[in-house]
Amino acid sequence: MSGVSTTAGMSESLSYDVMGNIATMNRDGVVGTYNYSTVNRLDNISGGGLATGLYGYDINGNATTDGRTGVSLDYNHLNLPVKAIKTGQVNLNYVYDATGNKLRKLNGMNGTVRHYIDGIEYQNNTLEIIHTDEGTARNNAGTFTYEYNLSDHHGNVRYSF
């Protein structure tokens, strides 16, 4: 699979192994090789000037260490992320209800709290976004702007306006 941008002067080409994992990525002539363990889990990426950190996983297959960004992740009993931490850069904590619906996100770096209640999102107790079947309504300094989604027959959003 490959793609070329004539206006930005960029190109990218990917190759895959028999299990459907990315084997190599050639971006603008720089090649990176993706290395996997025996259970199709990405261990690291070598070459190509790409991030070469190690990836770690828990017994359920959840990524506990992101080798590209260095973020450490913790999960709850439903395999949902409850913490994302990178010292001095990222400190996020998530709270869910018993069925796995996200209720709150706390950003420990700046103290902001985002609440999620039945398709409505609050940032520090200010209504920010209302999700509807047709799209979203966003609060812009007290005035709501509406974004409508055009979806395909599978429900995937193809265009927002």
FENLIN-V714585 format. One record per backbone hydrogen bond with DSSP energy under -1.0 kcal/mol. CO is the residue of the C=O (numbers start at 1). NH is the residue of the N-H. If there is no record, write none. Layout:
[[CO	NH] [CO	NH]]
//
This chain:
[[1	14] [3	12] [10	5] [11	28] [12	3] [13	26] [15	23] [15	24] [17	20] [21	17] [23	34] [24	15] [25	32] [26	13] [27	30] [30	27] [32	25] [33	46] [35	43] [35	44] [37	40] [41	37] [43	55] [44	35] [46	33] [47	50] [56	64] [56	65] [58	61] [62	58] [64	73] [65	56] [66	70] [71	66] [72	85] [74	82] [74	83] [76	79] [80	76] [82	94] [83	74] [84	92] [85	72] [86	89] [86	90] [90	86] [91	108] [92	84] [93	106] [95	103] [95	104] [97	100] [101	97] [103	116] [104	95] [105	114] [106	93] [107	111] [112	107] [113	124] [114	105] [115	122] [117	120] [119	131] [120	117] [121	128] [121	129] [122	115] [123	126] [126	123] [128	139] [129	121] [130	137] [134	149] [135	132] [136	147] [137	130] [138	145] [140	143] [143	140] [145	138] [147	136] [148	161] [150	158] [150	159] [152	155] [156	152] [159	150]]
//
